[in-house]
Amino acid sequence: VQLQASGGGLVQAGGSLRLSCAASRRTSSGRTFSSYAMGWFRQAPGKEREFIAAIGYSGGTTYYADSVKGRFTISRDNEKNIMYLQMNMPKPENTAVYYCAAQVGFYSVSRDSYDYWGQGTQVTVSS
């Protein structure tokens, strides 16, 4: 599946921003978007890529890193082949390139479990 992240930009701390991850309708294997568990990760300069949130293939199960729990919300629309990350009350330390990822099977917090990655979208949070 091909993924394209978008929606990044400059946001003030305490504001809000919504990221999107659009997926191709069908992969070469014949799988549809709804076959994949999805995740969001981020990578700040000089740091490793870290897990933010994940969502099961149906959207009924979600999981968050403690650092974003209660402020960020992951969701998906399988009819539109899009996943979202609603970022509320972002902090300057949340400045990073945000990546979306997909994997077959149950969602995971490990970046090594994901098979497909989007190109990333820059989020900059000003204080």
Summary of the structure (lengths in Angstrom):
residues: 127
radius of gyration: 13.6
end to end distance: 36.4
largest distance: 45.2
contacts: 387
relative contact order: 0.31
helix: 7%
strand: 51%
